[in-house]
């Protein structure tokens, strides 16, 4: 349970004083076999617990998810090669939103705030969808526009117009190749823009080109995460949106 969810439960009378006190206790650690879980992280940071699954076995991942779901309404698993197996295992007991890069098991929270997500090309879809899934898991509405690269810059304008009209709090730009979409979007909005360089491109240092280009941008409202770092961009943008008011 995140802090926002806990606060809403207290306001509505859904939990009593003693139940609320337990969430603020120092009993943060839960042992799962040989692993230690910080079960109170969501309350402290307003971000649901995220399991990095890339190098974990299926058995490890299932055990960690099960332990967390005992205390939380949802758990996020990032970059697990077993995303299909996770869906199969949990789908009868919990709602599951699954994808290659991020899987959410459990009920989604109510949304508060909006973030615009723009991608340069369809090849950037896995990272773009990762951003969308994480935003939903943190409780922020994602307005997603894909394949809006600067090969024809006018197609970016529709996405920006829609975002501004919907009062988004931040913009995430996912782009590979030379990463030019991020500074272009930054020059058109009075919002924080988070660039996500992807490992999409041709030839010499192709997987690094978008990162170095975005880092070297003169757009002062553009900040950049690491290559393919959709999760980090989404969490940061979500916190901007949720803390706006």
BAKOLMAR-979169 format. One record per residue (C-alpha): x, y, z. Coordinates in steps of 0.1 Angstrom, whole numbers, padded with zeros to 4 digits, always signed. Example, Ala and Ser with C-alpha at 12.3 -4.5 7.8 and 13.67 -1.06 7.14 Angstrom:
2
+0123-0045+0078 +0137-0011+0071 
END
This chain:
245
+0000+0000+0000 +0014+0034-0009 +0011+0065+0013 -0017+0080-0008 -0037+0048-0005 -0031+0046+0032 -0042+0082+0037 -0074+0076+0017 -0081+0045+0038 -0077+0065+0070 -0099+0094+0057 -0127+0071+0047 -0126+0051+0079 -0115+0020+0061 -0088+0012+0087 -0087+0021+0124 -0060+0038+0144 -0042+0006+0154 -0042-0007+0119 -0028+0026+0106 -0001+0025+0133 +0013-0008+0120 +0020+0008+0086 +0041+0034+0103 +0061+0010+0124 +0097+0001+0119 +0089-0035+0110 +0099-0030+0074 +0116-0062+0066 +0100-0095+0056 +0122-0126+0050 +0113-0147+0020 +0135-0178+0020 +0170-0163+0017 +0157-0129+0004 +0148-0098+0024 +0118-0077+0013 +0112-0041+0023 +0075-0044+0027 +0070-0008+0038 +0087+0009+0009 +0054+0019-0008 +0042+0037+0023 +0075+0057+0026 +0081+0065-0011 +0046+0064-0026 +0060+0039-0051 +0048+0002-0051 +0075-0024-0045 +0093-0033-0077 +0110-0066-0082 +0139-0066-0107 +0133-0099-0124 +0159-0102-0151 +0184-0125-0133 +0159-0142-0109 +0146-0177-0115 +0109-0183-0119 +0107-0199-0084 +0125-0169-0068 +0101-0144-0086 +0070-0163-0076 +0081-0165-0040 +0089-0128-0038 +0056-0118-0055 +0035-0141-0032 +0052-0126-0001 +0046-0090-0012 +0010-0097-0022 +0002-0108+0014 +0007-0072+0025 +0001-0051-0006 -0026-0047-0032 -0001-0050-0061 +0035-0058-0070 +0055-0048-0101 +0080-0071-0117 +0105-0055-0141 +0123-0072-0169 +0114-0108-0160 +0120-0134-0187 +0090-0153-0171 +0064-0127-0178 +0041-0152-0195 +0045-0177-0166 +0037-0150-0140 +0005-0142-0159 -0005-0179-0160 +0003-0184-0123 -0015-0153-0108 -0043-0146-0133 -0069-0166-0115 -0063-0148-0082 -0053-0113-0093 -0057-0089-0122 -0025-0091-0142 -0011-0065-0167 +0018-0081-0183 +0044-0073-0209 +0080-0080-0219 +0095-0053-0197 +0070-0048-0169 +0043-0069-0152 +0018-0057-0126 +0000-0082-0104 -0029-0069-0084 -0055-0042-0084 -0045-0009-0100 -0048+0023-0079 -0071+0052-0086 -0053+0077-0109 -0042+0111-0098 -0026+0134-0124 -0016+0128-0160 +0017+0123-0179 +0021+0125-0217 +0042+0097-0233 +0055+0102-0268 +0077+0077-0287 +0097+0083-0319 +0090+0050-0337 +0072+0017-0334 +0106+0000-0326 +0105+0019-0293 +0072+0002-0283 +0085-0022-0256 +0100+0007-0236 +0071+0030-0243 +0046+0003-0231 +0069-0002-0200 +0064+0035-0192 +0026+0032-0196 +0024+0001-0174 +0045+0017-0146 +0025+0049-0147 -0007+0029-0142 +0009+0009-0114 +0019+0041-0096 -0016+0056-0101 -0011+0082-0129 -0030+0084-0162 -0008+0079-0193 -0016+0097-0225 +0004+0077-0251 +0013+0087-0286 +0035+0063-0305 +0055+0066-0338 +0057+0104-0337 +0093+0108-0347 +0108+0139-0364 +0110+0123-0398 +0077+0143-0401 +0077+0168-0372 +0041+0179-0376 +0028+0145-0363 +0044+0154-0329 +0022+0185-0326 -0011+0166-0322 +0004+0147-0293 +0017+0179-0276 -0016+0196-0281 -0036+0168-0266 -0012+0167-0236 -0015+0204-0230 -0053+0203-0233 -0054+0175-0207 -0032+0194-0183 -0004+0169-0181 +0023+0175-0154 +0053+0160-0173 +0063+0145-0207 +0082+0113-0213 +0099+0111-0247 +0111+0076-0258 +0134+0077-0288 +0163+0058-0304 +0184+0066-0334 +0199+0101-0327 +0173+0109-0301 +0163+0142-0316 +0127+0140-0306 +0134+0147-0270 +0149+0182-0274 +0124+0190-0301 +0095+0183-0277 +0112+0201-0249 +0114+0233-0271 +0076+0232-0274 +0064+0228-0239 +0067+0246-0205 +0069+0213-0187 +0096+0190-0173 +0105+0165-0201 +0122+0132-0194 +0141+0116-0223 +0144+0079-0225 +0170+0069-0251 +0165+0035-0265 +0189+0010-0279 +0175+0014-0314 +0197+0025-0343 +0222+0017-0370 +0259+0012-0371 +0287+0027-0351 +0278+0031-0314 +0241+0029-0324 +0229+0019-0289 +0246+0049-0274 +0238+0076-0299 +0204+0086-0285 +0218+0088-0250 +0248+0111-0258 +0226+0132-0281 +0200+0138-0254 +0226+0145-0227 +0242+0171-0250 +0210+0189-0257 +0207+0226-0250 +0170+0222-0239 +0171+0233-0202 +0138+0215-0193 +0151+0181-0206 +0165+0155-0182 +0176+0121-0193 +0176+0086-0178 +0198+0057-0189 +0193+0036-0221 +0160+0018-0222 +0152+0032-0187 +0114+0034-0191 +0107+0023-0155 +0128+0051-0140 +0114+0077-0163 +0078+0066-0155 +0083+0066-0117 +0099+0101-0118 +0072+0115-0140 +0045+0099-0118 +0059+0115-0087 +0060+0149-0104 +0023+0145-0114 +0011+0132-0080 +0030+0159-0060 +0019+0187-0083 -0009+0198-0060 
END
